[in-house]
Amino acid sequence: MEKNKTVVADIDRGMYDIKNEDRYSYKVSQGLTPEIVTKISQEKNEPEWMLDFRLHSLKVYEDVPLPDWGPSLEELDMNNIVTYVRPHTVMKGNWQEVPADIKNTFERLGIPQAEQESLAGVGAQYDSEVVYHSVKESLRKQGVIYTDMETAVKEYEPMVKEYFMKLVPPQDHKFVALHGAVWSGGSFVYVPEGVTVDIPLQSYFRLNSPGAGQFEHTLIIVEKNAKLHFIEGCSAPKYNVTNLHAGCVELYVKEGATLRYSTIENWSRNMLNLNTKRALVEKNGAIEWVSGSFGSKISMLYPMSILKGEGARADFNGITFAGQGQHLDTGAKVVHAAPYTSSNISTRSISKNGGIAVYRGAVKVTANAHHSKASVNCESLMLDDSSRSDTLPSMDILNDEVDIGHEARIGRISDEAVFYLMSRGISEQEAKAMIVRGFAEPIAKELPLEYAVEMNNLINLELEGTIG
Amino acid sequence: MESIDKLNAIPVRTWKWLGVNETRLAGRIPEKIKYDRQPLIEGNTAGYMVAPIAAHSDQIRFMTKKFAGGVSQAADEFISSQRNSGYFIEISEDAKLTKPLTLYYELDAKNPSLVDDHFIFARENSEATVVIYYSASDFPAGFHGGMTRVYAQKGAVVHVVKVQLLHDAAMQLDAVDAAIEEEAHVEFTLVELGAAESITSAKVCLNGKNSSGQINSLYFGNQQQKIDMNYELKHVAPGARGLIESRGVLLGKSQKTFRGTLDFLKGAKGAKGRESEFTVLLSPEVRNRSIPLMLCGEDDVEGQHAASSGKIDEEQLFYLMSRGLSEVEAKKLIIEAAFAPIVAKIPVAAIKDAISENIRRRLADV
């Protein structure tokens, strides 16, 4: 069979690239100084310790160099990034009260559809502050706290102080230090002991203002034997000015607890997505990551799981789709720091039209983590020869009572498979699309239905019309 | 030359905290390099020609561009400037050598530091096997720095076997490097058994259409041994085939770092590369690091890598013990069986025996 070139056109991102008129009530001057950081803190009426923490982070930020690995970040100029934009609306508890233009954008992004009876609440972040928020009465009765970070700092101060950026300290890397200095918005979730939240909590946030960075902080504490599924999704309109996203997610999974953290990331193609996510898992606890990276210009995203307690478990399912002009450097890190811990990393990456997809991972097993098991499986699909796909895993094992396996595979859509499907009466185009969807299936099936549909639509849109 | 850093760097850097981007020599390279016991294979026999490497510098310089380089540029320069042994081996066109050419190096008190630089030039459709064996008579420590380059012209088949059985306190810095033309095949079989610190590199450039290259490696670390490997297969031309197969055992407090890269360059249509690495861990104090990279700029390729490490399979062990073997005997048997396919590639019986003997002796520590 003759080898046909697979040409996959760029998605018409239409609805994702709709932007509102730049209307905000307050905007700090460009650039980053202690004065700006102090202003941000004052605007939020924060306690003293938070201001100190911000100023400390700013110092760290100035001292830490940019990473000497990964995609080039030379286009980043922090002096030109407006770090904080407060939307022109205050917190709303009711969808009806959200201003029309914001609502309109969210509607086009599909938020209200997702806001169904079965869903617990939506914390939608518009620019840097949460504009819409609701938690179901039943959850409140169970003692579940779901609020925005600003409110949490005030209302649940002792708890926030105990956990905030303890798992991801500002010293970790330059962008996390920046985050510590200018963080704004994000979600705070607390699930008390033994409580099972059986409907997923979701937060949808996005960037809007040109040149604005978004530094939302997500802090989730799932107490002993509790259970939670948290969904994070994001999409931003397209702008010409470089946009930076340096969020931070800290997840504390206590003894016997389970937390599933799902993300479909769909930033516009000018975004630098330098997000940091980390989970600390205690005895017999479990963290389950589901991660889809579709958007952004550059992504550096490697959720880390620290298995601190005996029998703790981590699962990571990720998909990355890199199209034209995209350099998506994603992966996962797992540290086995206790006996009988287990981890399972499974990733799929697709690259087309000059896109660069990189899997970067690390599995570390400490000397005391005997009887640990780790399995890593990476598969990459190249849709044409102008794209790139690299796999850069690493394993560091410090004891012998372990079972560690790693597998990776790279290739294109097999001609035989296409031929087979075509011999069954399916068109070449549909056959190829079918194979790509099948390739993504292991990740799609981990998502809640409406998100799986959204992801499948995204893949279909990416492939539509031009394959073959 | 003092101790040098930035050795065995991976082609694409990753997180610093992993400590795998590169390595450095902890020991110091002796100030005086001294080795006079030259192996005797010179001559100009039918099918091949062997001469001191210095006499062919010009010819080699002309071909250097085809190679990927060794442990580091500084190390390569050190070897070419400080070498005290080395041969230029030319295999004539269409010559098929049935007997392996074997070079024996033995370090002793009077010859404690060897720097050897070899170049194997296999002309069109020739076939040859070259074995280089490093050992030490009853003598502590020693240093070996070396480089072996292979240039295989169209249709040539070359197998280079390197067996390192230096003293447990020795230090080694060694590189093999191949440039392979159309339809040619180069295979390296690398056995690392001795030395306290061993930093080795193997790079294969599959420059010609349908060329193929293979790296087989076997290592055994015990006590405080540090083994650092950097293997790279560059698939440049259409139809290139590459294979890396590494097996090893870690005992005591030994440490191993394995970097294996399959690189598919744009244009290498129909290339296939595979890499597999398997490590048996026999002590709770070992450190085992693996970085199996796959870089791909071409869609019409098939790349695969697999790495695994862990203890000996309990069921296998149980089965053998139920047949009356002691635990240690059973472990030896399983490890020898795992190593057998690579040991079998060595064409010299005496060397095979020396390897088996060494492995058995060291497994006594289990």
Interface residues (C-beta under 8 A of the other chain):
Chain A: K3 T6 D68 W69 G70 R360 A362 A367 H370 S380 M382 L383 D384 D385 S387 R388 S389 D390 T391 L392 P393 S394 M395 D396 I397 L398 N399 D400 E401 V402 D403 I404 G405 H406 E407 A408 R409 I410 G411 R412
Chain B: V12 R13 T14 W15 K16 L18 V20 N21 L250 F264 K266 G267 K269 L281 L282 S283 P284 E285 V286 R287 N288 R289 S290 I291 P292 L293 M294 L295 C296 G297 E298 D299 D300 V301 E302 G303 Q304 H305 A306 A307 S308 S309 G310 K311
